[in-house]
Amino acid sequence: MVNPAKVADPDQLRRTLRTALTKAGWPEPAWFATTPEDPGRGQAKRAVAEGAELVFACGGDGTVTAVVTALTGTDVALAVLPAGTGNLLAANLGLGTDPAAGLQVALEGGRRRIDVGTIGDQCFVVMAGMGFDAMMLQDTSERAKKHIGWPAYLFGAAKHLLDRPMRVRIRLDGGPPMPRRPQTVIVGNVGRLQGGVRLLKRAVPDDGQLDVAIISPNNLFHWAGLVAGVASRRERVPRMETFTASRVEIYSNRAQPRQLDGDLIAAGKAMKISVRHKALLLCVPQPDADPDLAYDAAAVAKRAKQR
């Protein structure tokens, strides 16, 4: 599954894949290109219907999210080949923007079943968010991402540091509503952001639970303390409450920007999120129980360069 808009030379990528897979004794891969109308969900479903045992997703966050949604609940494995400025799942696998490392992960056979978050008929595996994080994505230009990579998001973030906080009610596992005035609410399955920063330090990708971060800075001093706390991996981060739950409901008094795995979805007043336990088979660098999906990723990248 390839997003042509994210790959500099699709033909070269196709030749590289064919050569590597043939050398490893794998069959000739089928080739599906995404379109603006269908970013990968329909193509991935077609691949499954045609008997695929593994689907490579090569593109950005939107491509990966679409393929995840199609493969959830099946026995077909997903392998991520990051392209462009990369994507959140690739970051959590330690792959950065290197498609060769993603290919090596698939060839080495590491597989792990992980949880999938669901919102209606859409899925995510890294994190969903309402508020500041989605605004940051909304105001980060594709041109800036292409030229400077993930640091471009910092410019999008700077535009919203002093925005008025949201007014929300949050319910966890059907419990009583918790009124809050946050800048953003993030619901995650794994915890790493772009740039390798771990926001949700206790997130485990296959425990049947989602981690919820309610982030509520009110001024630049609060933001500085929060960033320092996350960067230094403190046990308690100022202006950030964390919880775990299998069902998360967020209600706002007005429509808010929303995102799934770094890809914007339509703004809305609510997010009702549940978890499907071990619903996705994912190609990983090390198929063990380590909570960090990127475990041993550096060694895989080194072997990819030697191939």
C-alpha positions in Angstrom: 0.0 0.0 0.0 1.8 3.1 -1.2 0.9 6.8 -1.0 2.5 8.2 -4.2 2.4 11.7 -2.8 4.7 10.7 0.0 7.3 8.7 -2.0 9.9 10.6 -4.0 10.4 7.7 -6.5 7.6 5.0 -6.3 9.2 3.0 -9.2 12.5 2.8 -7.3 10.7 1.7 -4.1 8.8 -1.0 -6.1 12.1 -2.3 -7.5 13.7 -2.3 -4.1 10.8 -4.2 -2.5 10.6 -6.7 -5.3 14.4 -7.4 -5.2 14.5 -7.8 -1.4 11.5 -10.0 -1.1 12.6 -12.2 -4.0 16.0 -12.6 -2.4 14.3 -13.7 0.8 12.2 -16.2 -1.0 8.9 -14.3 -0.7 6.4 -14.1 -3.6 6.0 -11.2 -5.9 4.2 -8.4 -4.0 0.9 -6.9 -5.3 1.0 -3.1 -5.6 -1.8 -0.8 -4.5 -1.6 3.0 -4.7 -3.7 5.2 -2.5 -5.8 8.0 -3.9 -7.2 11.3 -2.4 -10.6 9.6 -2.3 -9.4 6.4 -0.6 -6.2 6.8 1.5 -5.7 3.1 1.8 -8.7 1.4 3.6 -10.4 0.1 0.5 -7.1 -1.1 -1.1 -6.1 -2.9 2.1 -9.5 -4.6 2.3 -9.0 -5.7 -1.4 -5.6 -7.1 -0.5 -7.0 -9.1 2.3 -9.8 -10.4 0.1 -7.2 -11.5 -2.4 -5.4 -13.6 0.2 -2.6 -11.3 1.5 -0.8 -12.5 4.6 1.0 -9.2 5.2 0.4 -5.6 4.0 3.1 -3.0 3.8 1.8 0.5 4.5 4.1 3.1 2.9 3.1 6.7 3.6 2.2 9.1 6.3 -0.2 9.0 9.2 -3.3 9.0 7.1 -2.1 6.0 5.0 -1.2 4.0 8.1 -4.4 4.8 9.9 -6.5 3.7 6.9 -4.7 0.4 6.6 -4.9 -0.2 10.4 -8.7 0.3 10.2 -8.9 -2.3 7.4 -6.7 -4.9 9.0 -8.1 -4.7 12.6 -9.7 -8.0 13.6 -7.9 -10.0 10.9 -4.9 -12.3 10.9 -3.1 -10.2 8.3 0.1 -8.5 9.5 0.9 -4.9 9.1 4.4 -3.7 8.2 5.1 0.0 8.3 7.4 1.5 5.6 7.7 5.2 6.7 7.7 7.8 4.0 8.0 11.6 3.8 8.4 13.0 7.3 7.5 9.7 8.8 4.5 8.8 11.0 3.6 8.2 14.6 3.5 4.4 14.4 6.9 4.4 12.7 8.2 6.6 15.5 7.0 4.1 18.1 8.6 1.3 16.2 11.9 3.2 16.2 11.9 3.3 12.4 12.1 7.1 11.9 11.8 7.8 8.2 13.8 4.8 7.0 11.7 2.4 4.8 14.7 0.0 4.6 14.5 -0.6 8.3 10.7 -1.2 8.1 11.4 -3.8 5.3 14.0 -5.5 7.4 11.6 -5.7 10.4 9.0 -7.5 8.2 11.6 -9.9 6.7 13.0 -10.9 10.2 9.5 -12.1 11.2 8.9 -10.3 14.5 5.2 -10.2 15.1 3.1 -8.9 18.0 -0.6 -8.5 18.6 -1.4 -5.1 19.9 -4.6 -3.2 21.0 -6.5 -0.9 18.7 -8.5 2.1 19.8 -11.8 2.7 18.0 -13.9 5.8 17.4 -17.0 4.7 15.4 -15.7 2.9 12.4 -12.2 4.4 12.6 -9.2 3.0 14.4 -5.9 4.1 15.8 -3.0 2.4 17.4 -0.9 5.3 18.8 -3.1 8.0 20.1 -6.2 10.1 19.6 -6.6 13.7 20.7 -9.0 16.6 21.0 -7.8 20.2 21.3 -4.3 21.6 21.2 -2.6 18.6 19.6 -5.1 18.6 16.7 -4.8 22.4 16.3 -1.0 22.0 16.1 -1.4 19.5 13.2 -3.9 21.7 11.5 -1.6 24.7 11.5 1.6 22.8 10.4 2.2 23.2 6.6 3.1 20.3 4.4 5.8 22.4 2.9 7.4 23.0 6.3 7.2 19.3 7.2 8.9 18.4 3.9 11.8 20.8 4.4 12.5 20.4 8.1 10.7 17.2 9.2 8.9 16.8 12.5 10.3 20.0 14.1 7.9 21.8 11.8 5.2 20.9 14.3 6.8 23.2 16.9 5.8 26.2 14.7 2.2 25.0 14.5 2.2 24.5 18.3 3.5 28.0 19.0 0.4 29.5 17.5 -1.8 27.9 20.1 0.1 28.0 23.4 -2.1 30.8 24.8 -5.4 29.7 23.3 -8.5 29.6 25.6 -8.8 26.2 27.2 -11.6 23.8 26.4 -14.5 23.1 28.7 -15.0 19.3 28.8 -16.5 16.5 30.7 -14.6 13.2 30.7 -16.0 9.8 31.6 -13.8 6.7 32.2 -15.3 3.2 32.0 -18.8 4.6 32.5 -17.9 6.4 35.7 -19.0 9.9 36.9 -18.2 12.8 34.6 -15.0 14.7 35.4 -15.3 18.4 34.5 -12.0 19.9 33.3 -10.6 23.0 31.5 -7.7 21.5 29.5 -5.8 22.6 26.4 -6.0 19.0 25.1 -7.0 15.5 26.0 -4.9 12.7 24.6 -5.9 9.0 24.6 -3.0 6.7 23.8 -2.2 3.1 23.3 1.6 3.7 23.1 3.3 6.8 24.3 6.0 8.1 21.9 5.6 11.3 20.0 7.6 12.5 17.0 11.2 13.2 17.9 11.3 10.2 20.3 9.6 12.0 23.2 7.6 9.6 25.4 4.4 11.4 26.6 2.7 8.4 28.1 5.5 6.6 30.0 3.3 3.8 31.3 1.4 3.0 28.2 1.5 -0.7 27.2 0.3 -1.6 23.7 -1.4 -4.9 24.5 -2.8 -4.6 28.1 -6.4 -3.9 27.0 -6.3 -0.4 28.5 -5.9 3.1 27.0 -3.9 5.8 28.8 -5.5 9.2 29.1 -3.6 12.4 29.5 -5.4 15.6 30.5 -3.1 18.5 29.8 -4.0 21.9 31.3 -1.3 24.6 31.1 -2.7 28.1 31.4 0.4 30.2 30.5 3.9 30.0 29.1 5.4 29.2 32.5 3.0 26.2 32.8 4.0 25.0 29.3 7.7 25.3 30.1 7.2 23.2 33.2 5.1 20.6 31.4 7.7 20.2 28.6 10.5 20.0 31.1 8.6 17.3 33.0 7.9 15.2 29.9 11.5 15.6 28.6 13.1 14.6 31.9 10.7 11.6 32.3 9.4 12.7 35.7 7.0 10.4 37.4 4.5 13.3 37.9 4.4 16.0 35.2 3.1 19.4 36.1 -0.3 20.3 34.6 -0.9 16.7 33.3 -3.3 14.2 34.9 -3.1 10.6 33.7 -5.6 7.8 34.0 -6.2 4.4 32.4 -9.5 3.0 31.0 -10.9 0.7 28.4 -13.7 3.2 27.5 -13.2 7.0 27.3 -15.8 9.6 26.6 -14.9 13.3 26.1 -17.6 15.9 25.7 -17.0 19.5 24.9 -19.4 22.5 24.9 -18.3 23.4 21.4 -16.8 21.6 18.4 -13.0 21.0 18.7 -10.3 19.9 16.3 -9.6 16.1 16.6 -6.9 13.7 15.4 -6.2 10.0 15.1 -2.6 8.9 15.0 -1.5 12.3 13.8 -4.1 12.5 11.1 -6.9 15.1 11.4 -10.5 14.0 11.4 -13.6 16.2 11.4 -14.0 18.6 14.3 -16.6 17.6 16.8 -18.1 18.1 20.3 -17.4 14.5 21.5 -15.0 11.6 21.3 -16.2 8.2 22.4 -13.3 5.8 22.4 -13.1 2.1 23.2 -10.3 -0.5 22.9 -10.2 -3.8 20.9 -7.8 -6.1 22.8 -4.9 -7.5 20.6 -6.9 -6.8 17.5 -3.9 -6.0 15.1 -1.0 -8.2 14.1 2.0 -5.8 13.8 5.5 -6.4 12.5 7.9 -5.3 15.3 11.7 -5.2 15.7 11.5 -7.5 18.8 8.6 -9.8 19.4 8.7 -9.9 23.2 6.7 -8.4 26.0 8.7 -5.2 26.3 6.2 -2.3 26.5 8.5 -0.3 24.1 7.7 -1.4 20.5 11.0 0.2 19.4 13.1 -2.3 21.4 16.1 -3.4 19.4 15.2 -1.0 16.5 18.7 0.3 16.2 20.1 -3.2 15.6 17.5 -3.8 12.9 18.4 -0.6 11.1 22.0 -1.6 11.2 21.2 -5.0 9.6 19.1 -3.3 7.0 22.1 -1.2 5.9 24.2 -4.4 5.6 21.6 -6.2 3.5 
